[in-house]
């Protein structure tokens, strides 16, 4: 257990650094470009993110699972996976160039920066897949911290020499280029990777097949997390888009912790028998939900001061943040239940539940955004996460046990003595 907790501590340090970067970047973009142009940036980012969900097959957890089960073939798994995703990236670029209106300079520069950044994010993935499988996130965190230390002086010089204000958008790309270079160096010389480049044709076919089957799932996730911005832009314009995106940039930066926490324990979940998996997921959901409640309350209280210091006086940004943060109640629990579905290869359940949530989110937005503005989009998101990561489990025979376990996990919050007893029992699984 100590190894996993230490890994979480390291990962949290990593996320704090990334959170600082993302908040600074959003704040700087708003102050430099204005809230309307920031809305254009957010619109472009969301469009490309949706395109990526179609062509960059969501095989990350599958590769991690394979490495956990057979470390001797790590090289084959890593390179087979990255080749598939790089081929997918080619389709991303072509599609983005075809469908994006790049007549406006903000969109043109935003698209270039986002595509460059995503190329280097993909190239860095093999390092992080391997660290996740081996529970060695300290190497990832080292990469992140060193990247920031190099990035800061580089970006100070860059911002002082650029002539067009639109060039500030390339800050996003510059960071990920630096992170890839640093990550490669650490993976090669500090982690001392000795894996030989090798393509396993059978694994390529398997990853492609599973990845294609999961496209609807990943696309649906993107639809009910990204279409809010697109629909806000369509119904109420760039300013509202910028306000919503500025607020949710803060909350979603925290939401990313959910996936990181779940990934930290994912190798252990793979190895547990089914009963122990469910016991662990129950206590994990209780724990992360308690943290979500406390964190959401604190965020709600400080949101006016936080958003004013970052973006200037804007009541809409503050309101959206204070409400959107409560989506964490189901985002954090959903990270663990999804890992259970992946481990047990319940891919169809994952696909159907996210499609259902996406349809409901889009349908609700058609009414809530024109009627209630940006606050309406927050309400639609909350309902979508509630359905995707809790209520929908009751619909399927294979996941109904998750619905029961999650319900018991919520009830466990009001029984602290029983919670502590079950928490001690979970520790035994890591001995």
N, C-alpha and C positions, 0 to 999 in steps of 0.2 A: 504493500500500500504506500510505503514511504516514497518509493520510486515514482509512483503515479502522482502523488501529491506534489512532489518536487517538480515533476514535469508540468503540472498545472501552474505552479508558481512561476516557472520559467515562461510558460506560454502567456500568462497574464501580464508579465513584464513586457513581453513582445507586443501584446495587444495595446498596452498603454502607450507604447512608442508609436504604433501605427495609428492609434486614435488621435494622438497629438498631431501627427502629420496630416491626417484627413481633416481634422477640425481647422488646423491652420490653413490648409489649402482652400477649403470651402470659404472660410472667412476672408482670405486674401482675394479670392475670385470675386466674391460679392462686393468687397470694397473697391476693387480695381475696375471691374467690368460693369458693376451695377446689378441690381436684383433681376432685371429683365434679361440681360445677357447671360446671367448665371442660370436663368431658366432655360435658355437655349443650350447651354452646356449640359444641363441635367437631362434635357430632352434627347440630345445626341447620345449621351452615355446610356440612357435607358433603351434606346432603339438598338444600339450595338450590343448591349447586354442580352437582349432578346434574341438577336441573330446568333450570338455566340451559343446560347442555350440550344439552338437547333443543330449547329454543326460541330461544336466541341463536345463530343459525347461524354456524358457524365459517368465516367468509369473510374473515378478516383478511388472510391471506397472499395471497388472490386479489386483494383491493383493492390491496395493496402492489405486486403484480405488474403490475396495470393502470397504476398511476401511473408505475412505472419505464418501461413501454413507451410511454406517451403522457401526458406531463406537462401538455399543454394542456387535458386534460379532467379534471384533478385534482378540481375542484369537483364535477363530476358523480359521480365515483367515490366521493368522501368522503360526500356527502350521500345518495346512493342507498343506500350501505351502512349509514349510521347510521339511516335511516328503517326499514330492514328490522329492525335489531337493537332499535330502540325498540318496534316492534310486537311483536317476540318477548318483550320484557320485560313487556309487559302480560299475556301468557299466563303468564309466570313468576310474577307476583304472584298472579294468580287461582289457579293450580295450588297454590302454596305455602299460600295461605289455606285451600284445600279439604283438602289432605292432611296438613298439619302439626297436631299436637296442641298448641294454645297455651294449655292450661289451666294449665300451670306458668309462673310469671312469668319464669323464666330463658329458657325457649324463646320466650315471647312477645316479650320485649325483644330477644333475640338475632335473631329473625326480622325485626323492624322495622329493626334496625341494619344487618343484612346486605343487606336489600333496598334500603334508602336508599343504602348504599355502592355497590352494584352499578349502580344507576341513574346515579350520577355517574361511575363507572368507564366506563360505556358512552358517556356524553356527552363524555368526554375522549378517546375513541378516535380521532376524526378527526385530532386534533392529532398523535397518536403514529404513526398510519398514515403521515401525510405526512412526518414526521421520519425514519421508517425507510426510506421509499422514496428520500429524498434524502440519506441517510446524514448526518443533521444532529441526532444525538441530544443534542448539547450543549444544545439548547433544552428537551428533555425533562428532562435533568438539572438545568438551571436551575430548571425548574418544581418538581421534587421538592425541591431544597434550600430554595428560597424557601418552599415549602409547610411544610416542617419548622420553619423559623424563625418562621413565623406560628403554626403549630400548637402549639408548646411553651407560649408564654404563655397561649394560649386554653384549652388543656387543663388547665393548672395552676389557672386560675380556675374552670373547669368542675368539676374534681374537688373543689374546696373548697366549692362551693355545692350540689352534689347531696345529696339526703337519703336516697334508697334506694341500697343497694349495687349493685342490678341496673342502675342507670343508667350504671355504668362501661362497660357493653357498647356504649354509643353513642359511645365513643371511636373505634371503628372507622369509624362513619359520619361523624363530624365531620372526621376526617382527609381522607377522600375528597371531601367537600364543599369543604373548603379547597383541596385539590389541583385540583379542577375550576376554581374561580374563578381561581386563580393561573395555571393552564395556559391558560385562555381569554385572560387579559390578556397573557401572554407571546406567545401565538400571534398575537394581534391587533396588538400594538404593538411587540414586539421582533422576532419573526419577520416581521412585517408581511405577513401573509397577505392576498392580494387576491382570493381565490376567491369567486365569486358562488354563492349558494345556487341549486342547479339539480338537478332530478331527471331522470335518464335512465331512461325506462320500460323500455327494452330491457335496460339494465344491472340494473335491479331484478329483472326476470324471470330474467336469467342468474344473478345472485347467489342468488336464491331457489332456483333449480333446483340449482345446485352445492351450496348450503348444505344443502338437504334431503337431497341424496345423501350429504353428509358427516355427517349427524346420527348415523348408526350408528357412524361412526368416533369422533366427539367424545364420544358417549355411552359408547362402549366404553372410551375413555381414562379418562373419569370413573369408570367402574365398577371398573377395576382400580387406580385411584389413590385412590378415595374409599370404596369399599365395605369396605375394611379396618376403618375406623372404625365403620361401621354394624354389621358382623358382630361386632366386638369388643364393642360395646354389647349386642348381642343375646345373645351367648354368655357373657360374663363381667362385664358391668356398666359403670356410669359411671366408677368409679375407674380401671379398666384403660383405658377409652376416653380419659380425661383424660391418663393417663401416656403412652399411645401418641401422642396428638395433641401433647402438649407436646414430646416428643422429635422427632417428624417435622416440627413447625413449624420447628425449626432446620435440619434437613436439606433440607426442600423449599424453604426460603428460598434455599438455595444452588443447588438444582436449577434454579430459575428462570433462573439465569445461562445455562443451556444454550440456552434459547430466545432469549435476548437476543443471545448470541454468534452464533447461526445467523441471526437476523434482520439483524444488522449486515452480514453477508456475502451475504444473500439477493439484494439488487439485483445484485451482481456475478455470483452463480451464474446468475441469469436470463440474463445477457448472454453467458456463456461457451458455446462449442460443447460437445457431449456429452463428448468425450474430455477436454477441459480441466475440465469439471465433475467428472468422476470423479477426475482427478488432484488437484484441490483438495480434494474430500471425503476422499480417502485421507489426505492430509497433515493435514487438519483433525482427523480421527478419531484419528490417532496423537498429535497434540498435546494434544487435550482429554483423552484417556485417560491420558496421562502425568501431567497435572495432577490428574486424578481420583484416581489411585493415591496420589500424594503428599498431596493434600488429605484423602483418606480415612484414611490412616495417621496424619496429625496429629490429625484429629478423634477417631479411636479412642483415641489416647493421652490427649487432654485432656478427653474427654467426662465423666469423673467430676467433674472440677473445674468444668467449664463448667455442667453441669446443676445441681450443688449450689449454685453462686453465683446461679443464676437462679431455681430452683424449690425449693431446699431439698434435704435429704438424701432421695434416692429412687433406689435401685439399678435399678429397672425402667426409668426414664426414661434413665438413663445407658447401660444395656445396649442399649436400642432404638436410641438415637442412634448408638452405636458400630458397630452392624450395618447400620442403614438407610442410612447414608451411602455404603455400597459399591454401592448401586443406581445411583450416579452414573456408574459405568463404562459403563452402557448408555443412561442418560438423555442424557448429553452427546453420544454418538455418534448416538443416535436423532434428535436435533434436526437434525443435518445431513443424514442420510439421508432424513428426512421432507421436507425442503426440495427434495431431488432429485426425490422422487415428485411433489410439487406442481408443480414447474417442468415436468416431463414429463407432467403430467395423468394420473398413475397413481393416480387417486382410489380405484378399486376395490381396489387392493392395500393402500392405507392403511386402508381400511375393514375388509377381511377380516383383516389381521394384528392389528389392535387388537381386533376381536371375538374372535378366537381367544385372544389373551392374556387378555382379560377373563374368558372362560369358564374358562380354566385357573386364573386367580387365584381366582375365586369357588369353583371346585371344590376347589382345594387348601385354601382357608381353612376349608371345611366340616370338614376333618380337622385341619389344623394349629392353628387357634385353640383348639378345645376340648382338644386334646392338649398343646400347648406354650405356650398363652397368647399374649401380645403378641409374643413372639419368633417364634412360628409365622407370624403375619401378615407379619412382615418377610421371612421365607423365601419366602412365597408371592409377595410383591411382587418380590423379586429374580428369581425364575423367570419371572414375567410380563414384566418388562422385558427379560430375556435373549431370550425368544421374540419379543416385539413388535419389538425393535430390532436383532435380529441373525439368529437361527435361521430366522425365518419368511421371510426374503428368499429363501432357497433354494427355497421352494415354488413361486414364480411366475417365469415366463419373463422378465417385464419387470424384475424386481428381482434376479434371480440374479446379475447383474453387481455389484450392491451387496454381496451376500454375499461375493463373491470380493474385492472392493476392501476391505471391512471386515476380512476375514481377513488380507489383505496388510498393512493398516494396523497390526494388532496385532503381526504379525511384525516390522514395521519398528522397533518399540520396542527390539528387541534388536540392532539394527544402526544404531548412532548415526551412523556416517560416511555411510551411504546416506540416512539421515533428513535430515541436514544438506544433502546434495547435492540431494535432492528439494525440500527447503524453499526453497533458493535458486532452483530452477527455478520454483516457484510464484510467487515474488516477481515474476518476469518477466511474469506474467499481469496484474499491476496497473500496469505501466508504460505 
